[in-house]
Amino acid sequence: MTTASSADHPTRRDFLFVATGAAAVVGAAATVWPLVAQMNPDAATIAAGAPIQVDLTPIAEGQDIKVFWRGKPIYISHRTKKQIQEAQSVPLSSLPDPQPDSARVKAGHDQWLVVIGICTHLGCIPIAHEGNYDGFFCPCHGSQYDSSGRIRQGPAPANLPVPPYAFLSDTKIQIG
Amino acid sequence: MSGPSDFQPSNPALKWIERRLPIFGLVHSSFVAYPTPRNLNYWWTFGAILSMMLALQILTGVILAMHYTPHADLAFKSVELIVRDVNYGWLLRNMHACGASMFFFAVYIHMFRGLYYGSYKEPREVLWILGVIIYLLMMATGFMGYVLPWGQMSFWGATVITNLFSAVPYFGESIVTLLWGGYSVGNPTLNRFFSLHYLLPFVIAGVVVLHIWALHVAGQNNPAGVEAKTEKDTVPFTPYATIKDAFGVSCFLIFFAWFIFYMPNYLGDADNYIPANPGVTPAHIVPEWYYLPFYAILRSIPNKLAGVACMFGAIIVLAFLPWLDNARTRSSKYRPLAKQFFWIFVVVCILLGYLGSQPPEGIYVIAGRILTVCYFAYFLIVLPLLARIETPRPVPNSIADDVLAKSKGRAATAASVMFALAVAGGLFAGSTQNAKAEEGGDAPPAQSWSFSGPFGKYDRGSLQRGLKVYKEVCSACHGLNYIAFRNLADAGGPGYSEAQAAALAAEYKIKDGPNDQGEMFERPGRPADYFPAPFPNEQAARVANGGAAPPDLSLITKARSYKRGFPQFVFDFFTQYQEQGPDYVDAVLQGFEDKAPAGVTIPEGSYYNKYFPGHAIKMPKPLSDGQVTFDDGSPATVKQYAHDVTTFLMWAAEPRMEERKRIGMQVFFFLVIFAILMYFTKRKVWANAH
């Protein structure tokens, strides 16, 4: 019942036991891999996340629409001259997450603001054209964003994120 | 074995818990210090194998339930998408579906072992009855699980099995309606089956705990059938039984992996790859193999109620076994007559299983009746009688004596192992001969496919040519509902780039909508779209094709099969032959003849085909020489078209096949090495015990 090996002399038996134990650990780890990996998005879900194209012609000045991409609401705002003016004239030092308006829109397309409409606080969806800054207001915990989608007041730590997008023409964008 | 534990943890944290909840002591006394008879053979390992299988089934089942949709309209598709799109979904599905078969395989060995060594005898009656209850629960769980994919066999199996209860006098019809939750098997049935299929394994786990508890109170039986008396008769569970079970489990896993990776559909029925259709019954409704003996008993009795009663009786009778067999000697090893009758009974069960898979006609019915009588006679006549008339041989005084005697009997064991290997080798060698002998008749000849065997891969050229044939010919009538354009760029597929797949998708018009105006519209296809069906719905397909709706081709090579028969299917196990579907589809495409041979008449509006069952097929000859031109200079012949399009359809049915075989090879390599290491470790550990 007692093992014959001594501590300072590793024997062939010790080697066998360690090798078997190591193989068991490797096998267990390899088995766990697919059991965990299956939780990742499946191929159909990933394919459904392909870029989408949005026609901007029906959106009048001062209006905005909400489209969905990868399950997230994307606000596309056709900003008024006043909104653009407000967004550009804010001193950056007064912003919690300083970012110039030019970094949030595409050059030459100042009137179009495209942001992911998910509050950076805890993930609620802010309401457009509400709040004190001519931008967005999150009803959950009172975060307020300006007409450039930047956080101005409330618990949210960061600006509304800008999704990857590009202008295919003056009236058409591709998101993704 | 029982009573308060003498386990004393030294760690203060463990001590703190142990005083309040003595769980470590329980584990220690049950699985570490627990004395095990030292003469247990490998038949006893199946208890550990069953524990592992239950855990594995629950684990994979919980995961599959994360991806499965229990709705009559979506269930079939959700299972297909698990296999195609979910990461390692094909592996999890195979593990669960083959796992059910392995679970039953192991439980049958476990039960026969109990039967042979008299494990049901005093003081283990409750242990045995708990086992019968577990078996019944397993049968219910397995049946309901089989229904969930909502294929043709699922649907009709559910209809047939639930109708068993209509045999109950007076209340039968009401019971069946209650089980269905509707006028027929339908969505409510599927929903409750899913719920119960998820619940019952946990009930099984609960009863297994009682089963093991009862085992640990009575102590394990052993091949000698004498109780352990002194310490010399036993060894501690850990490390001795633990390491031996671990070795047994790793050998079992090799066997299991053979199915998971190389013949996942070997034990299933091809009809279950056809979506459930309440309007058409499959030609033969056959349960999974593990229910076949009971199915044969059911069909042997020419009376509905009596048949159902006999079928359930065949299982219930097991619970009374401890009182039917009251022989003093426990192990059949020392009962010369009981031993012979035991093996006759095993053969009866196997033959009943074979009969259950055959159509109930002619000689099969008579044989079924005789064997049903034999089955019950074993329990009700042979065992009670043997206990009275048999003179058993003397049993050893103690387990220790048995162990000493056994070391002399090694040669016989070695001889029987050699014999088993020789038989297996003979079967293997015979299979090649037999496959050739098949070629003459009307059974589709076996083709040579690049994708067969453990290293099989799809031939890319063939896949691309097959896609061309599908697009130019087949797609006029058939769809590919489960193949998306993006799949064409998947690894292991036809080898197109993503841009090529997107360009091919753009050639198709896809119906989409509604748009902001609430209207449906057409747009060019995208990679995420699926190959559209040529008809808007089944009715339109029927009208356009003289009443027969052309099937979707995504699964055709898995949904078609032809009979391999006995002993062919035994050889198929060793050769990993999985290509009935492709062989069949290829044969049908080439089997058209302009005129039916003399003496054969086929119905108006159908065409003669050598390989189609009944020889009358509604589809006119779809392929003729020179119909499709290949860019790569392959011959423009029907033979080539049929081969290529079948290869393509095989890929459409199983796009992940290359991944399956590649990972299978790695798993095999690992398991063999692991089992060898385990074997030597086990030998080293047990060297201390002798």
Interface residues (C-beta under 8 A of the other chain):
Chain A: M1 T2 T3 R13 L16 F17 A19 T20 A23 A24 V26 G27 A30 P34 L35 A37 Q38 M39 N40 D42 A43 A44 T45 A47 A48 A50
Chain B: L59 I63 M66 H67 L81 R84 D85 V86 N87 Y88 G89 L91 L92 A484 R486 D490 R526 P527 A528 F670 L671 I673 F674 L677 M678 F680 T681 K684 N688 A689
